[in-house]
Amino acid sequence: MLEFLLAFLVMSSLYSLSTSRLGALIRVVGAQGIMLGLVPILQHGSLTDPHAWVLSSIGLVIKGIVIPVLLFKAVRGIAISREMEPYIGYPSSIVSGVLIVIGSYWVFHQISLHPLFTSKLIPAAITVAACGLFLIITRKQALTQVIGYLSFENGVYLFGVSLSVKSPLLVELGILLDVLVGVFVMGIVIYHIHQEFDTISTQKLGTLRE
């Protein structure tokens, strides 16, 4: 089950680099959130651990439901459904994604000699985070960059889980709360930017002058 989850995270990250539809990107991030919600239970290897169940339940609700709902509301508010003219085209993005996957497993092979970095979650975590960072850098629409930030955070979260099975619950919940608040604030900001300037292209916003 864990291997299927990791394969899904890697393939969904590659898919996010191949599509221009904001709705599809939001669904990918939401599906990743649901899968990540299962990681604490699978990583603990126990169905009776209350810590794992609490963290998984909250992660599923926030990452898999609440955040995608907020993003879909933002899409409806700005009435933009696609990422147009990214800095790097979609065929090149797919090739870059494949290179990211290869590089992630190469990095894992290099660091796996250390006993702290032997978890099979690590290459998937690096892939998800790197693909999210790639979206942030290569896309023009602010909302797509927000989705890239969420993907990056998913990778960081997975990496953290891979390093510590018994990390404190309050710290993990605090991370989830920070992400939720961040997405809520960014959604409001994007909506008001669109209302004021009729665009959320960061390329055009970068040319604004007083």
Salt bridges, closest charged atoms under 4 A:
GLU3 OE2 - LYS120 NZ 2.84
ASP49 OD2 - HIS44 ND1 2.94
ASP49 OD2 - LYS166 NZ 3.08
GLU153 OE1 - LYS63 NZ 2.48
GLU172 OE1 - HIS51 NE2 3.34
ASP198 OD1 - HIS194 NE2 3.92
